[in-house]
Amino acid sequence: MTTSPSPSRQRKLLLAVDAPSLLHRNHHARAHTRLSDRSGRPAWALHGMLRQIIESIDAFAPDAVIFGLDDRAASLRRDFYPDYKAGRAEKDDQLVDQLDRAGALLDALGLATLTPPGLEADDVNASAATWAEDNDWNCVIITSDRDAFAHISDRTSILRLIDGGINGSPLLTPSRLKIMYGVATENYLEYAALRGDASDNLPGVNGIGEKSASALLSHMGSMQAVWADIDHNNGDALLAAFDSWAEETGARRIGASMLKRLTAEGARERFEFNVRIMSGRTDLDLGLTPDIPGTPGLLPLDIDRVARVVGHLNMEATTELALRVLTGIPASAGR
């Protein structure tokens, strides 16, 4: 795992897992295995997700784990924007079956899950980051979704799953996010709103791509400052900042074209619309009660439950790993 130093163990650690993200990735990566559980139902995505979570718990030694799930029956974002995520391919029936069973599997293990009505796993991620801040914990969010990057802070890191799995995935911190995108963590949501997100069918501000969005926020500090400059100063500060940058670096002068794009009809409305859709809810009740031993989400788990539930997935090696990691103290805890 390409990580930076472990979060300070002076604080407890919450692991927040984007379960649908892991299930989607594992469905496509492991479908060739055709793994089924002891009742004969497809289980490769469930097994892959659980295996990755066990490996993550072994690596990070969290004090609590919560899984975010999507409400698959309703969507407040789609109610507001009917074309939200339009154009995505229909989900395979075998993936849908495993998505529908994931919550029951995790609950049966004694792990905490949350399916917020009308919302998504990313809203759980956002609330987990806020919960950690409010309760003086650290947080690691596991996901492959870039939306979660907006939650990165000194307390919250993102383990972004890529093709290498848990051990080959980067742990993103504020400094690493800055290197990757050229923006500070507090500006990532604005950066994403300017750029747009094709996977969610959210066009960005016309003519503003990743590089220009990064440059704009680097020079102006925030979009609030940009809009204030446009409203009260005709964009003079923006033009001066980009002209100065061009003189210092020899780069092409793009201030005038940038200002034109930002003042085009509908540009600000598009930005504000994207911010509204992309913003994760930070006020969800996670149901975590870390002061009450044995409540869902707290580790270690009951050995009999782990043996029964993981054993149902019909992979002996994973059951053995789960018994070692989930019912005891992970080796990493003493590091």
N, C-alpha and C positions, 0 to 999 in steps of 0.2 A: 504494500500500500504506500503510495507516495504521499506521505503526510508531513506536516510540520510538527514541532514538538507537541506532545499531548496536552489537552486543556488542563489548566492548573487543577490538581486534585485537592487543593484547599477548598474547592467547591464540589458539590455533587454534580453528577452528569445525567442529563435526560437525553435519551436517544429517541428522535422523532422520525418515523418511517413513513414514506409515501408508498403505501402498499400497492395501489393500482399501477404506479410507475414500475415497481419491481415485477409485478405480475405480467405486465405487457412485455417487458424486456425478456423475461424468462420464458414466456409462452413462445415467442419467436425464436429464441436461442435454443430451446430444448424440445421443441415439438417433435423433432426426429426421434426422440427417445421413446415416445408413446407411453411414458410411465403412467400406470394407473394405480389407484389405491386398492386396499383390500376388498372394497365393494365393487371394483371394476370401473370406477369413474375416472376420467382424465385427471392427472395430478402433477404433471410436469411443471406447470407454472407455480403451483402451490409449493411443490418441493423445492424448486429453485429459489423462490422468495424466502422460504424458511431457512434454507441452507445459508443464504447470504446474510440473513439476520443473525443466525447463530454465529457465523464467522465475525460479524461486526461486533456482537456482544463480547466475543472472545478477545477481540482486538482493543475495544474501547473500555470494557468493564463498566458499563453504565449502572447507575443506581435504579433507574426506572426506564421503561420503554413504552411509548405510545404509538399506535398505528393509526394514521389517517386514512379514511376510506371515502370514496365519492358517493354522494346520494345519486343512485342510478335511476331513481324514479322522478326526480324533479330537479330543476336548475334555475336559481334566481338569475344567474347571468344570461341564460337563454331566454328567460321571460323578458328581460330588459333588452336583449339583443338576439332576436331569433336566428340570426346567421352565425352565432357563436359556435366555433368548431365545425362549421359547415364544410363539406368537401372531404372530410375524413372517411376512409373506407369503413364499411360495416365490420364490426367485430366478429371474429370467428365464433361459432356457437360453443366450441370447447373452451375458448377463453372466457366467454360470458359465464359459462357454468362455474369456472374456477373463481372468477371475480365475485360471483354470488355466494360462494362458499367460504371465501377468505375470512370474513368477519367471524363466522361461527368457529372456524378452526382456531383462530387466535384467541377468541374468548374462552374456548375449551382448554387452552393451554394455561390460562390465567393471566394473559397479557392484556393490556388496556387497548381498546379500540374506540374510535369516535367516527361516526357517520353524521356530520352536521346536516340538518334538514336543508335541502336546496343548495348545498355548498359542496366543496371538494376537499381532497386531501391537502391541497396547498393552503387552504384556510386553517387546517389543523397545524400545518407547519408554522404558519405565521403566529398562531396563538401559542404554540409550543415555545417559540423564540421569546415571545413576550412573557410567558409564564416563567421561563428560566431567568429572565432579567428581574422580574418582580420578586422571585423567591431566592435570589442569590445563588442560582445554579448556572452551570454551563450547559450548552445544548449542541448536539450534532444532529443535523437533518440528513437523512439518506434519501436521495431522489436522483432521477435523471432529468428532471424538469428545470429549465433555466429560470422559471418564475421564482423559484425559491432563493435565487441569488440576492433578491431584495432583502432577505432576512439576515444576511451575513453581518456580523458585528464582532466586537471584541469578546462577546460571550457565546456567539453562535457561529459554528462552521458548517459547511455543506460537504458531505461526501457525495460527489457527483458520480453516479454509476455510468461507466462507459464499457466498451467491449471487453476490457480486461477483468471485469468483475470487481469484487471488493478489493482484492489485493493489487489490482492495476488501476484503481480509481483515485483521482486527486482529492485531497482534502482542501477545500477552498476557504481561505481566510481573507480579511480585508486587503492585505498586501498582495495576495495572489490574484484576487479579483481585479485590483488596480493594474497589475501586470498584464492580465488577459484582455481587459476591455478598456483600460485607460480611464476608468471612472472610479470615484470613491463609492463605498457601499451605500452611503446615504443618497447618492444620485442614481443608483441602478434602476429604480422604478421609472424615473424620468427618462433615462437612457432607453429603456425598453419601450416606453410609450412613444418616444420619438421614432424609434426603429420599426416598431410594430412586431407582430408575431404571426407568421403565415400559418403555423400549425393550429392556431386558435382562430384563424380567419380574421385577424385584426391588422388591417393595413396601417403603416406608419404615416408620418407626415410626409407628403409627397416631396421627393428630392433629398430627404434626410436619411442617410444610411448610417451604418455603425460608426464609421470613421468620423463623419461630420457631426454625429450626435456626441461622440466622445470629445471632439475638439470644442464643440459649443459649450458643453458643461465644464470642461477644464478651464476655458477662458472666462466664463461668466459666473461660475460657481453653482448656479441653480437655474431652473426654468422660471422660478419666481422672479429672479433678478432679470432674466431675459424679457419676460412680459412687461415688467415695470419699466425697463429701458425703452421698449417699443412704445408703450403707452404714454410715457412722460418725457421721453428724450429722442423720439423718432429713430431709436436704434443707434444713436451716435456712439454710445459706449461699446456696443457690439462691434461696430465698424472699426473703431479705434483699436480695440483689442486684437482683432484679426489682422489689421494693417500692421500693428506692431510686431505681431508674431511672424508675419510674412517677411518683414524687414530683418528680423533677427535670424530667421532660419533659411531664408531664400525660397520659402514655399510660395505656391501660387496664392494670389489674393482672392479669397473666397467670401469675404465679409458681405459684399453687396448681394451676391447670389444667395447667401444664407439668409440675409434679412428679407429678401424677396420671397423666399419659400416660406418663411415663418409668418409673413404678413399676408400670404395668399388666402383667398376665401376658403374658410373651413379648416385652415391649418391648426389654429388654436383649439377649435372644437374637437378635431380629431385627436389631438394630444390629450385633452381633458377626458374625452370618452375612453381612451385606452387606459389612462390612469385609473379611472373608475372600475373598469372591467378587470384590470390586472391586480389591483390592490387586494391583498389577502386580509381576511378578518383576523383581528388580533385579540378579540374579546370572548372567544369561545370558552366555555367551561370544560376543561379537559377531564374533569372527574378524578384528578390525581390527589391522593391523600397520603403523602409520603410519611406522615407521622403515625399511620395506622398499619402495623406490620401485617403482611398477608393480603393486602388489598390489590386489585388488579393493576398490573403494570410494574409492580415492585419485584426485584430479583433478590434471592433465588426463587425458583418455582418449585411446586410440589413434584416430587420424583415420580409418583404413580401417574399423575396427570400427563407428565411429559412422556413417559414410556407408552402410555395408552394412545395419546393423540398423535405424536410423531410416528409411533409404530404403525399407525393406520395408513401412513403414506407408503409403507412397504419398502423402505430403504434402510437396511440394517445399519449401514455406516453412518447415516445421518442421525438415526436414533441414538447411537452410541455417542456421537458428538454432542447432541442435544442434552443427553443425560449428564455429560461432563460439564458443559458450559452453563446450562440453564438452571441446574440444581445445586451448583456449587459456586465457588469464587473463581472467575476466570483468571488464568495465569497472569494476564496483563495488569491485574489489580494491584499487584505488589511492585510494579515497575516504578 
